[in-house]
Amino acid sequence: MSVQEHRARLYETIPEGSMVISYAGVPIHTNEDDYYPFEVNSQFFYLTGLERENMAFLAVKAGGTVHEMLFIEAADPLQERWTGKMPTKEEASLVSGLKDVRFTEDLSSAVGRFMGRYNIEQVYFDLYRCAVPDPEDYNAMKAREFARLYPAASLRDLHRACVPLRECKDAGEIAQVRQAVDITRQGLEHVMRTLRPGQTEYQAQAAFEYTCRALGAMRFAFPTISASGRNGCMMHYNTNRAEIRPGSLLLMDLGAKHGNYCSDITRTFPADGKYTPLQKEIYLLVLKANLAVAAAARPGVTLKDLNDVAKSVLGEGLVSLGLISDPAEVGKYYMHSVSHSIGIDCHDASFVGDVLQPGWIVSDEPGLYIDEEEIGIRIEDDLLITEDGCEVLSREIPKDPDEIEAFMAAARS
């Protein structure tokens, strides 16, 4: 499926008299004249396939037809001298499949013409907000400006409109995630070959990220988590500065991106190349939960159902190990959910309670975090939901403890 088909699916779900305005986003300053690395708005990318800043997509479903336009920056030879060549109309059209490509200076007049010519009752902007304290998103800011100019139009959320479309991945999207997973596999194998006690967490991170970049991954799904010892008991630790001590574990939660699609993998390695008896016992319990979730993942179940499977396995296992007295106490050592959707975003668009369907890609990431033993273990795979179950996309990344030990031993011989 192409981005043209992504747009066609959107148009099928929005009513007559609708306008869609999606902005790619703008660079954000850090200090002085520097900028954060640019990340394109996910809805804009899903509908256009473009990753460049300062672009906008406009679509109008009215009068029995759909009008589509793309707006890009006009080339500035002076700016190109400093920051590189800007895309041409022809190049943007080739990637997006949009034939009517204009410059951004014409966007406001185009919107005005459509608003005056057609009975536009609802206008879709990306209004997603992760948390109340977050700074206002560029798309939300533009929506507020639009509402001031056209108060009679009802604002609708483009993010919510795209969630049902983005949950099920098409063949092209699945291929991108497969490639991202394979690059991640090679990065983790390099870590296993080179990991030694006395290194720092950031050196293990560097070994992974160097390999991924050498293989063509220009971005990562999220900041790499490289957590040794007790640091592995923190869910989203990414300080990555501590020394990896002898006898400790290194939990690495990470993922390369390919074609702007994410992988999300976690593996937990022994710094010495061999798990201690207790580490291995805990590891095997987490692995048991990981395998049980994969066996349960199929169309018709929810992410909550998968988490219930993980909690059941982990709870019973912790009772057997004498760490808790009742499976209901599993939350003492397992405090997150086992799964989320994966795609353009690492925690990809989905609605709580939606049932899995063929084409979903979800994580399978049980873990146990035992502060008093400085043991943090998580094992995470990426699952593609199929017609009658799931395919473990990350099955080639070693996770059996004996296989990991053998791999690391071979690298040290």
Contacts in CASP RR format, 6 or more apart in sequence:
PFRMAT RR
TARGET T0000
AUTHOR 0000-0000-0000
METHOD contacts of the structure
MODEL  1
MSVQEHRARLYETIPEGSMVISYAGVPIHTNEDDYYPFEVNSQFFYLTGL
ERENMAFLAVKAGGTVHEMLFIEAADPLQERWTGKMPTKEEASLVSGLKD
VRFTEDLSSAVGRFMGRYNIEQVYFDLYRCAVPDPEDYNAMKAREFARLY
PAASLRDLHRACVPLRECKDAGEIAQVRQAVDITRQGLEHVMRTLRPGQT
EYQAQAAFEYTCRALGAMRFAFPTISASGRNGCMMHYNTNRAEIRPGSLL
LMDLGAKHGNYCSDITRTFPADGKYTPLQKEIYLLVLKANLAVAAAARPG
VTLKDLNDVAKSVLGEGLVSLGLISDPAEVGKYYMHSVSHSIGIDCHDAS
FVGDVLQPGWIVSDEPGLYIDEEEIGIRIEDDLLITEDGCEVLSREIPKD
PDEIEAFMAAARS
1 170 0 8 1.000
1 171 0 8 1.000
1 172 0 8 1.000
1 173 0 8 1.000
2 97 0 8 1.000
3 46 0 8 1.000
3 47 0 8 1.000
3 48 0 8 1.000
3 49 0 8 1.000
3 96 0 8 1.000
3 97 0 8 1.000
4 97 0 8 1.000
5 170 0 8 1.000
6 46 0 8 1.000
6 47 0 8 1.000
6 165 0 8 1.000
7 47 0 8 1.000
7 59 0 8 1.000
7 68 0 8 1.000
9 165 0 8 1.000
10 20 0 8 1.000
10 47 0 8 1.000
10 59 0 8 1.000
10 161 0 8 1.000
10 162 0 8 1.000
10 165 0 8 1.000
11 59 0 8 1.000
11 61 0 8 1.000
11 66 0 8 1.000
13 161 0 8 1.000
13 164 0 8 1.000
13 165 0 8 1.000
14 20 0 8 1.000
14 61 0 8 1.000
14 122 0 8 1.000
14 124 0 8 1.000
14 156 0 8 1.000
14 161 0 8 1.000
15 61 0 8 1.000
15 121 0 8 1.000
15 122 0 8 1.000
16 61 0 8 1.000
16 62 0 8 1.000
16 63 0 8 1.000
16 64 0 8 1.000
17 60 0 8 1.000
17 61 0 8 1.000
17 62 0 8 1.000
17 63 0 8 1.000
17 118 0 8 1.000
17 119 0 8 1.000
17 120 0 8 1.000
17 121 0 8 1.000
17 122 0 8 1.000
18 60 0 8 1.000
18 61 0 8 1.000
18 62 0 8 1.000
18 120 0 8 1.000
18 121 0 8 1.000
18 122 0 8 1.000
18 123 0 8 1.000
18 124 0 8 1.000
18 156 0 8 1.000
19 58 0 8 1.000
19 59 0 8 1.000
19 60 0 8 1.000
19 61 0 8 1.000
19 62 0 8 1.000
19 111 0 8 1.000
19 114 0 8 1.000
19 115 0 8 1.000
19 120 0 8 1.000
19 122 0 8 1.000
19 123 0 8 1.000
19 124 0 8 1.000
19 153 0 8 1.000
20 47 0 8 1.000
20 57 0 8 1.000
20 58 0 8 1.000
20 59 0 8 1.000
20 60 0 8 1.000
20 61 0 8 1.000
20 123 0 8 1.000
20 124 0 8 1.000
20 158 0 8 1.000
21 56 0 8 1.000
21 57 0 8 1.000
21 58 0 8 1.000
21 111 0 8 1.000
21 123 0 8 1.000
21 124 0 8 1.000
21 125 0 8 1.000
21 142 0 8 1.000
21 143 0 8 1.000
21 146 0 8 1.000
22 41 0 8 1.000
22 43 0 8 1.000
22 44 0 8 1.000
22 47 0 8 1.000
22 48 0 8 1.000
22 56 0 8 1.000
22 57 0 8 1.000
22 124 0 8 1.000
22 125 0 8 1.000
22 126 0 8 1.000
22 139 0 8 1.000
22 158 0 8 1.000
23 41 0 8 1.000
23 44 0 8 1.000
23 55 0 8 1.000
23 56 0 8 1.000
23 57 0 8 1.000
23 126 0 8 1.000
23 138 0 8 1.000
23 139 0 8 1.000
23 142 0 8 1.000
24 40 0 8 1.000
24 41 0 8 1.000
24 44 0 8 1.000
24 45 0 8 1.000
24 48 0 8 1.000
24 50 0 8 1.000
24 51 0 8 1.000
24 52 0 8 1.000
24 53 0 8 1.000
24 54 0 8 1.000
24 55 0 8 1.000
24 56 0 8 1.000
25 38 0 8 1.000
25 40 0 8 1.000
25 41 0 8 1.000
25 44 0 8 1.000
25 53 0 8 1.000
25 54 0 8 1.000
25 55 0 8 1.000
25 138 0 8 1.000
25 139 0 8 1.000
26 53 0 8 1.000
26 54 0 8 1.000
26 138 0 8 1.000
27 35 0 8 1.000
27 36 0 8 1.000
27 38 0 8 1.000
27 53 0 8 1.000
28 35 0 8 1.000
28 36 0 8 1.000
29 35 0 8 1.000
29 36 0 8 1.000
30 36 0 8 1.000
37 219 0 8 1.000
38 53 0 8 1.000
40 50 0 8 1.000
40 51 0 8 1.000
40 52 0 8 1.000
40 53 0 8 1.000
40 260 0 8 1.000
41 126 0 8 1.000
41 138 0 8 1.000
41 139 0 8 1.000
42 166 0 8 1.000
42 344 0 8 1.000
42 345 0 8 1.000
42 349 0 8 1.000
43 126 0 8 1.000
43 139 0 8 1.000
43 158 0 8 1.000
43 159 0 8 1.000
43 162 0 8 1.000
44 50 0 8 1.000
44 55 0 8 1.000
44 57 0 8 1.000
44 126 0 8 1.000
45 51 0 8 1.000
45 260 0 8 1.000
45 344 0 8 1.000
46 162 0 8 1.000
46 165 0 8 1.000
46 166 0 8 1.000
46 344 0 8 1.000
47 57 0 8 1.000
47 162 0 8 1.000
48 55 0 8 1.000
48 57 0 8 1.000
48 70 0 8 1.000
48 95 0 8 1.000
48 96 0 8 1.000
48 98 0 8 1.000
49 95 0 8 1.000
49 96 0 8 1.000
49 260 0 8 1.000
50 70 0 8 1.000
50 87 0 8 1.000
50 92 0 8 1.000
50 95 0 8 1.000
50 96 0 8 1.000
51 260 0 8 1.000
52 72 0 8 1.000
52 86 0 8 1.000
52 87 0 8 1.000
52 92 0 8 1.000
54 72 0 8 1.000
54 73 0 8 1.000
54 104 0 8 1.000
55 70 0 8 1.000
55 71 0 8 1.000
55 72 0 8 1.000
55 73 0 8 1.000
55 92 0 8 1.000
55 104 0 8 1.000
56 70 0 8 1.000
56 71 0 8 1.000
56 104 0 8 1.000
56 107 0 8 1.000
57 68 0 8 1.000
57 69 0 8 1.000
57 70 0 8 1.000
57 71 0 8 1.000
57 96 0 8 1.000
57 98 0 8 1.000
58 67 0 8 1.000
58 68 0 8 1.000
58 69 0 8 1.000
58 70 0 8 1.000
58 71 0 8 1.000
58 107 0 8 1.000
58 110 0 8 1.000
58 111 0 8 1.000
58 114 0 8 1.000
59 66 0 8 1.000
59 67 0 8 1.000
59 68 0 8 1.000
59 69 0 8 1.000
60 66 0 8 1.000
60 67 0 8 1.000
60 114 0 8 1.000
60 118 0 8 1.000
60 120 0 8 1.000
62 114 0 8 1.000
62 118 0 8 1.000
62 119 0 8 1.000
62 120 0 8 1.000
63 118 0 8 1.000
67 100 0 8 1.000
67 114 0 8 1.000
68 98 0 8 1.000
68 99 0 8 1.000
68 100 0 8 1.000
69 98 0 8 1.000
69 100 0 8 1.000
69 101 0 8 1.000
69 102 0 8 1.000
69 110 0 8 1.000
70 92 0 8 1.000
70 93 0 8 1.000
70 96 0 8 1.000
70 98 0 8 1.000
70 100 0 8 1.000
70 101 0 8 1.000
70 102 0 8 1.000
71 101 0 8 1.000
71 102 0 8 1.000
71 103 0 8 1.000
71 104 0 8 1.000
71 106 0 8 1.000
71 107 0 8 1.000
71 110 0 8 1.000
72 86 0 8 1.000
72 87 0 8 1.000
72 89 0 8 1.000
72 92 0 8 1.000
72 101 0 8 1.000
72 102 0 8 1.000
72 103 0 8 1.000
72 104 0 8 1.000
73 86 0 8 1.000
73 103 0 8 1.000
73 104 0 8 1.000
74 103 0 8 1.000
74 104 0 8 1.000
74 105 0 8 1.000
75 85 0 8 1.000
75 86 0 8 1.000
75 88 0 8 1.000
76 86 0 8 1.000
79 86 0 8 1.000
80 86 0 8 1.000
89 101 0 8 1.000
89 102 0 8 1.000
92 98 0 8 1.000
92 101 0 8 1.000
93 99 0 8 1.000
93 101 0 8 1.000
102 110 0 8 1.000
111 146 0 8 1.000
114 120 0 8 1.000
115 150 0 8 1.000
115 153 0 8 1.000
120 153 0 8 1.000
121 153 0 8 1.000
121 154 0 8 1.000
122 153 0 8 1.000
122 154 0 8 1.000
122 155 0 8 1.000
122 156 0 8 1.000
123 146 0 8 1.000
123 150 0 8 1.000
123 153 0 8 1.000
123 154 0 8 1.000
123 155 0 8 1.000
123 156 0 8 1.000
124 155 0 8 1.000
124 156 0 8 1.000
124 157 0 8 1.000
124 158 0 8 1.000
124 161 0 8 1.000
125 139 0 8 1.000
125 140 0 8 1.000
125 142 0 8 1.000
125 143 0 8 1.000
125 146 0 8 1.000
125 155 0 8 1.000
125 156 0 8 1.000
125 157 0 8 1.000
125 158 0 8 1.000
126 137 0 8 1.000
126 139 0 8 1.000
126 140 0 8 1.000
126 157 0 8 1.000
126 158 0 8 1.000
126 159 0 8 1.000
127 139 0 8 1.000
127 140 0 8 1.000
127 143 0 8 1.000
127 155 0 8 1.000
127 157 0 8 1.000
127 158 0 8 1.000
127 159 0 8 1.000
128 137 0 8 1.000
128 157 0 8 1.000
128 159 0 8 1.000
128 160 0 8 1.000
129 137 0 8 1.000
129 140 0 8 1.000
136 144 0 8 1.000
139 158 0 8 1.000
143 155 0 8 1.000
146 153 0 8 1.000
146 155 0 8 1.000
147 153 0 8 1.000
147 155 0 8 1.000
159 349 0 8 1.000
162 349 0 8 1.000
163 349 0 8 1.000
163 350 0 8 1.000
163 351 0 8 1.000
164 351 0 8 1.000
164 354 0 8 1.000
166 343 0 8 1.000
166 344 0 8 1.000
166 348 0 8 1.000
166 349 0 8 1.000
166 350 0 8 1.000
167 341 0 8 1.000
167 348 0 8 1.000
167 349 0 8 1.000
167 350 0 8 1.000
167 351 0 8 1.000
167 354 0 8 1.000
167 357 0 8 1.000
167 360 0 8 1.000
168 357 0 8 1.000
168 358 0 8 1.000
168 359 0 8 1.000
168 360 0 8 1.000
169 177 0 8 1.000
169 343 0 8 1.000
169 359 0 8 1.000
169 360 0 8 1.000
169 361 0 8 1.000
169 384 0 8 1.000
173 261 0 8 1.000
173 343 0 8 1.000
174 359 0 8 1.000
174 361 0 8 1.000
174 384 0 8 1.000
176 258 0 8 1.000
176 259 0 8 1.000
176 260 0 8 1.000
176 261 0 8 1.000
177 258 0 8 1.000
177 261 0 8 1.000
177 262 0 8 1.000
177 263 0 8 1.000
177 342 0 8 1.000
177 343 0 8 1.000
177 361 0 8 1.000
177 382 0 8 1.000
177 384 0 8 1.000
177 393 0 8 1.000
178 393 0 8 1.000
179 258 0 8 1.000
179 259 0 8 1.000
180 217 0 8 1.000
180 221 0 8 1.000
180 255 0 8 1.000
180 256 0 8 1.000
180 257 0 8 1.000
180 258 0 8 1.000
180 259 0 8 1.000
180 261 0 8 1.000
180 262 0 8 1.000
180 263 0 8 1.000
181 263 0 8 1.000
181 265 0 8 1.000
181 382 0 8 1.000
181 393 0 8 1.000
181 394 0 8 1.000
181 397 0 8 1.000
182 396 0 8 1.000
183 212 0 8 1.000
183 215 0 8 1.000
183 216 0 8 1.000
183 217 0 8 1.000
183 256 0 8 1.000
183 258 0 8 1.000
183 263 0 8 1.000
184 212 0 8 1.000
184 254 0 8 1.000
184 255 0 8 1.000
184 256 0 8 1.000
184 263 0 8 1.000
184 265 0 8 1.000
184 394 0 8 1.000
184 397 0 8 1.000
185 265 0 8 1.000
185 394 0 8 1.000
185 396 0 8 1.000
185 397 0 8 1.000
186 211 0 8 1.000
186 212 0 8 1.000
186 215 0 8 1.000
187 207 0 8 1.000
187 208 0 8 1.000
187 211 0 8 1.000
187 212 0 8 1.000
187 215 0 8 1.000
187 256 0 8 1.000
188 208 0 8 1.000
188 252 0 8 1.000
188 254 0 8 1.000
188 265 0 8 1.000
188 267 0 8 1.000
188 397 0 8 1.000
189 397 0 8 1.000
189 398 0 8 1.000
189 407 0 8 1.000
190 207 0 8 1.000
190 208 0 8 1.000
190 210 0 8 1.000
190 211 0 8 1.000
191 204 0 8 1.000
191 207 0 8 1.000
191 208 0 8 1.000
191 252 0 8 1.000
191 269 0 8 1.000
192 269 0 8 1.000
192 398 0 8 1.000
192 404 0 8 1.000
192 407 0 8 1.000
192 408 0 8 1.000
192 411 0 8 1.000
193 407 0 8 1.000
193 408 0 8 1.000
193 411 0 8 1.000
194 204 0 8 1.000
194 207 0 8 1.000
194 411 0 8 1.000
195 204 0 8 1.000
195 207 0 8 1.000
195 244 0 8 1.000
195 250 0 8 1.000
195 269 0 8 1.000
195 271 0 8 1.000
195 273 0 8 1.000
195 408 0 8 1.000
196 244 0 8 1.000
196 271 0 8 1.000
197 244 0 8 1.000
197 245 0 8 1.000
197 246 0 8 1.000
197 247 0 8 1.000
197 248 0 8 1.000
197 271 0 8 1.000
197 272 0 8 1.000
198 243 0 8 1.000
198 244 0 8 1.000
198 245 0 8 1.000
198 246 0 8 1.000
198 271 0 8 1.000
199 243 0 8 1.000
199 244 0 8 1.000
200 240 0 8 1.000
200 241 0 8 1.000
200 242 0 8 1.000
200 243 0 8 1.000
200 244 0 8 1.000
201 226 0 8 1.000
201 227 0 8 1.000
201 228 0 8 1.000
201 231 0 8 1.000
201 239 0 8 1.000
201 240 0 8 1.000
201 241 0 8 1.000
201 242 0 8 1.000
201 243 0 8 1.000
201 244 0 8 1.000
201 250 0 8 1.000
202 226 0 8 1.000
202 240 0 8 1.000
202 241 0 8 1.000
204 226 0 8 1.000
204 244 0 8 1.000
204 250 0 8 1.000
204 252 0 8 1.000
205 224 0 8 1.000
205 226 0 8 1.000
205 240 0 8 1.000
205 252 0 8 1.000
205 254 0 8 1.000
208 224 0 8 1.000
208 226 0 8 1.000
208 252 0 8 1.000
208 254 0 8 1.000
209 220 0 8 1.000
209 224 0 8 1.000
212 220 0 8 1.000
212 255 0 8 1.000
212 256 0 8 1.000
215 256 0 8 1.000
216 258 0 8 1.000
217 256 0 8 1.000
217 257 0 8 1.000
217 258 0 8 1.000
218 257 0 8 1.000
219 256 0 8 1.000
219 257 0 8 1.000
219 260 0 8 1.000
220 254 0 8 1.000
220 255 0 8 1.000
220 256 0 8 1.000
220 257 0 8 1.000
221 254 0 8 1.000
221 255 0 8 1.000
221 256 0 8 1.000
221 257 0 8 1.000
221 262 0 8 1.000
221 263 0 8 1.000
221 264 0 8 1.000
221 346 0 8 1.000
222 254 0 8 1.000
222 255 0 8 1.000
222 262 0 8 1.000
222 264 0 8 1.000
222 346 0 8 1.000
223 238 0 8 1.000
224 238 0 8 1.000
224 240 0 8 1.000
224 252 0 8 1.000
224 253 0 8 1.000
224 254 0 8 1.000
224 255 0 8 1.000
225 236 0 8 1.000
225 237 0 8 1.000
225 238 0 8 1.000
225 240 0 8 1.000
225 251 0 8 1.000
225 252 0 8 1.000
225 253 0 8 1.000
225 254 0 8 1.000
225 266 0 8 1.000
226 238 0 8 1.000
226 240 0 8 1.000
226 250 0 8 1.000
226 251 0 8 1.000
226 252 0 8 1.000
226 254 0 8 1.000
227 234 0 8 1.000
227 237 0 8 1.000
227 240 0 8 1.000
227 250 0 8 1.000
227 251 0 8 1.000
227 252 0 8 1.000
227 253 0 8 1.000
227 376 0 8 1.000
228 242 0 8 1.000
228 243 0 8 1.000
228 244 0 8 1.000
228 245 0 8 1.000
228 248 0 8 1.000
228 249 0 8 1.000
228 250 0 8 1.000
228 251 0 8 1.000
228 271 0 8 1.000
229 242 0 8 1.000
229 245 0 8 1.000
229 248 0 8 1.000
229 249 0 8 1.000
229 250 0 8 1.000
229 374 0 8 1.000
229 375 0 8 1.000
229 376 0 8 1.000
230 371 0 8 1.000
230 374 0 8 1.000
230 376 0 8 1.000
231 237 0 8 1.000
231 239 0 8 1.000
231 242 0 8 1.000
231 251 0 8 1.000
232 249 0 8 1.000
232 251 0 8 1.000
232 369 0 8 1.000
232 376 0 8 1.000
233 369 0 8 1.000
233 370 0 8 1.000
233 371 0 8 1.000
233 374 0 8 1.000
233 375 0 8 1.000
233 376 0 8 1.000
235 335 0 8 1.000
235 336 0 8 1.000
235 369 0 8 1.000
244 250 0 8 1.000
244 271 0 8 1.000
245 271 0 8 1.000
246 271 0 8 1.000
246 272 0 8 1.000
247 270 0 8 1.000
247 271 0 8 1.000
247 272 0 8 1.000
247 276 0 8 1.000
248 271 0 8 1.000
248 374 0 8 1.000
249 268 0 8 1.000
249 269 0 8 1.000
249 270 0 8 1.000
249 271 0 8 1.000
249 275 0 8 1.000
249 279 0 8 1.000
249 375 0 8 1.000
249 376 0 8 1.000
249 377 0 8 1.000
250 268 0 8 1.000
250 269 0 8 1.000
250 270 0 8 1.000
250 271 0 8 1.000
251 266 0 8 1.000
251 267 0 8 1.000
251 268 0 8 1.000
251 376 0 8 1.000
251 377 0 8 1.000
251 378 0 8 1.000
252 266 0 8 1.000
252 267 0 8 1.000
252 268 0 8 1.000
252 269 0 8 1.000
253 264 0 8 1.000
253 265 0 8 1.000
253 266 0 8 1.000
253 378 0 8 1.000
253 380 0 8 1.000
254 265 0 8 1.000
254 266 0 8 1.000
255 262 0 8 1.000
255 263 0 8 1.000
255 264 0 8 1.000
255 265 0 8 1.000
255 346 0 8 1.000
256 263 0 8 1.000
257 263 0 8 1.000
260 344 0 8 1.000
261 343 0 8 1.000
261 344 0 8 1.000
262 342 0 8 1.000
262 343 0 8 1.000
262 344 0 8 1.000
262 345 0 8 1.000
262 346 0 8 1.000
262 348 0 8 1.000
263 342 0 8 1.000
263 382 0 8 1.000
263 393 0 8 1.000
263 394 0 8 1.000
264 342 0 8 1.000
264 346 0 8 1.000
264 363 0 8 1.000
264 365 0 8 1.000
264 380 0 8 1.000
264 382 0 8 1.000
265 380 0 8 1.000
265 381 0 8 1.000
265 382 0 8 1.000
265 394 0 8 1.000
265 397 0 8 1.000
266 365 0 8 1.000
266 378 0 8 1.000
266 379 0 8 1.000
266 380 0 8 1.000
267 379 0 8 1.000
267 380 0 8 1.000
267 397 0 8 1.000
267 398 0 8 1.000
267 399 0 8 1.000
267 404 0 8 1.000
268 283 0 8 1.000
268 376 0 8 1.000
268 377 0 8 1.000
268 378 0 8 1.000
268 379 0 8 1.000
269 404 0 8 1.000
269 408 0 8 1.000
270 276 0 8 1.000
270 279 0 8 1.000
270 404 0 8 1.000
270 405 0 8 1.000
270 408 0 8 1.000
273 404 0 8 1.000
273 405 0 8 1.000
273 408 0 8 1.000
273 409 0 8 1.000
273 412 0 8 1.000
274 405 0 8 1.000
274 408 0 8 1.000
274 409 0 8 1.000
275 283 0 8 1.000
275 401 0 8 1.000
275 405 0 8 1.000
278 373 0 8 1.000
278 375 0 8 1.000
279 375 0 8 1.000
279 377 0 8 1.000
280 401 0 8 1.000
281 321 0 8 1.000
282 321 0 8 1.000
282 368 0 8 1.000
282 370 0 8 1.000
282 375 0 8 1.000
282 376 0 8 1.000
282 377 0 8 1.000
283 377 0 8 1.000
283 379 0 8 1.000
283 401 0 8 1.000
284 401 0 8 1.000
285 313 0 8 1.000
285 314 0 8 1.000
285 317 0 8 1.000
285 318 0 8 1.000
285 321 0 8 1.000
285 368 0 8 1.000
286 314 0 8 1.000
286 366 0 8 1.000
286 367 0 8 1.000
286 368 0 8 1.000
286 377 0 8 1.000
286 378 0 8 1.000
286 379 0 8 1.000
287 379 0 8 1.000
287 399 0 8 1.000
287 400 0 8 1.000
287 401 0 8 1.000
288 313 0 8 1.000
288 317 0 8 1.000
289 309 0 8 1.000
289 310 0 8 1.000
289 313 0 8 1.000
289 314 0 8 1.000
289 338 0 8 1.000
289 366 0 8 1.000
289 367 0 8 1.000
290 364 0 8 1.000
290 365 0 8 1.000
290 366 0 8 1.000
290 379 0 8 1.000
290 380 0 8 1.000
290 381 0 8 1.000
290 399 0 8 1.000
292 309 0 8 1.000
292 310 0 8 1.000
292 313 0 8 1.000
293 306 0 8 1.000
293 309 0 8 1.000
293 310 0 8 1.000
293 338 0 8 1.000
293 339 0 8 1.000
293 364 0 8 1.000
293 366 0 8 1.000
294 364 0 8 1.000
294 381 0 8 1.000
294 383 0 8 1.000
294 390 0 8 1.000
294 392 0 8 1.000
296 305 0 8 1.000
296 306 0 8 1.000
296 309 0 8 1.000
297 306 0 8 1.000
297 339 0 8 1.000
297 356 0 8 1.000
297 362 0 8 1.000
297 364 0 8 1.000
297 383 0 8 1.000
297 385 0 8 1.000
297 389 0 8 1.000
297 390 0 8 1.000
298 356 0 8 1.000
298 385 0 8 1.000
298 386 0 8 1.000
298 388 0 8 1.000
298 389 0 8 1.000
298 390 0 8 1.000
299 355 0 8 1.000
299 356 0 8 1.000
299 357 0 8 1.000
299 358 0 8 1.000
299 385 0 8 1.000
299 387 0 8 1.000
299 388 0 8 1.000
299 389 0 8 1.000
300 355 0 8 1.000
300 356 0 8 1.000
300 357 0 8 1.000
301 355 0 8 1.000
301 356 0 8 1.000
302 353 0 8 1.000
302 354 0 8 1.000
302 355 0 8 1.000
302 356 0 8 1.000
303 337 0 8 1.000
303 338 0 8 1.000
303 339 0 8 1.000
303 340 0 8 1.000
303 341 0 8 1.000
303 350 0 8 1.000
303 352 0 8 1.000
303 353 0 8 1.000
303 356 0 8 1.000
303 362 0 8 1.000
304 352 0 8 1.000
304 353 0 8 1.000
306 338 0 8 1.000
306 339 0 8 1.000
306 362 0 8 1.000
306 364 0 8 1.000
307 337 0 8 1.000
307 338 0 8 1.000
307 339 0 8 1.000
309 338 0 8 1.000
310 334 0 8 1.000
310 338 0 8 1.000
310 366 0 8 1.000
311 327 0 8 1.000
311 330 0 8 1.000
311 331 0 8 1.000
311 334 0 8 1.000
312 327 0 8 1.000
313 366 0 8 1.000
314 330 0 8 1.000
314 333 0 8 1.000
314 334 0 8 1.000
314 366 0 8 1.000
314 367 0 8 1.000
314 368 0 8 1.000
315 324 0 8 1.000
315 327 0 8 1.000
315 329 0 8 1.000
315 330 0 8 1.000
315 334 0 8 1.000
316 327 0 8 1.000
318 324 0 8 1.000
318 327 0 8 1.000
318 329 0 8 1.000
318 330 0 8 1.000
318 333 0 8 1.000
318 368 0 8 1.000
319 325 0 8 1.000
319 326 0 8 1.000
319 327 0 8 1.000
323 332 0 8 1.000
323 333 0 8 1.000
323 370 0 8 1.000
324 330 0 8 1.000
324 332 0 8 1.000
324 333 0 8 1.000
333 368 0 8 1.000
333 369 0 8 1.000
333 370 0 8 1.000
334 366 0 8 1.000
334 367 0 8 1.000
334 368 0 8 1.000
334 369 0 8 1.000
335 369 0 8 1.000
336 365 0 8 1.000
336 367 0 8 1.000
338 363 0 8 1.000
338 364 0 8 1.000
338 365 0 8 1.000
338 366 0 8 1.000
339 362 0 8 1.000
339 363 0 8 1.000
339 364 0 8 1.000
339 365 0 8 1.000
340 347 0 8 1.000
340 348 0 8 1.000
340 350 0 8 1.000
340 362 0 8 1.000
340 363 0 8 1.000
341 347 0 8 1.000
341 348 0 8 1.000
341 349 0 8 1.000
341 350 0 8 1.000
341 360 0 8 1.000
341 361 0 8 1.000
341 362 0 8 1.000
342 348 0 8 1.000
342 361 0 8 1.000
342 362 0 8 1.000
342 363 0 8 1.000
342 382 0 8 1.000
343 361 0 8 1.000
348 361 0 8 1.000
356 362 0 8 1.000
356 385 0 8 1.000
357 385 0 8 1.000
358 385 0 8 1.000
358 386 0 8 1.000
358 387 0 8 1.000
359 384 0 8 1.000
359 385 0 8 1.000
359 386 0 8 1.000
360 384 0 8 1.000
360 385 0 8 1.000
361 382 0 8 1.000
361 383 0 8 1.000
361 384 0 8 1.000
361 385 0 8 1.000
361 393 0 8 1.000
362 382 0 8 1.000
362 383 0 8 1.000
362 385 0 8 1.000
363 380 0 8 1.000
363 381 0 8 1.000
363 382 0 8 1.000
363 383 0 8 1.000
364 380 0 8 1.000
364 381 0 8 1.000
364 382 0 8 1.000
364 383 0 8 1.000
364 392 0 8 1.000
365 378 0 8 1.000
365 379 0 8 1.000
365 380 0 8 1.000
365 381 0 8 1.000
366 378 0 8 1.000
366 379 0 8 1.000
367 376 0 8 1.000
367 377 0 8 1.000
367 378 0 8 1.000
367 379 0 8 1.000
368 375 0 8 1.000
368 376 0 8 1.000
368 377 0 8 1.000
369 375 0 8 1.000
369 376 0 8 1.000
369 377 0 8 1.000
370 376 0 8 1.000
379 399 0 8 1.000
381 392 0 8 1.000
381 393 0 8 1.000
381 394 0 8 1.000
381 395 0 8 1.000
381 397 0 8 1.000
381 399 0 8 1.000
382 392 0 8 1.000
382 393 0 8 1.000
382 394 0 8 1.000
383 390 0 8 1.000
383 391 0 8 1.000
383 392 0 8 1.000
383 393 0 8 1.000
384 390 0 8 1.000
384 391 0 8 1.000
384 393 0 8 1.000
398 404 0 8 1.000
398 407 0 8 1.000
END
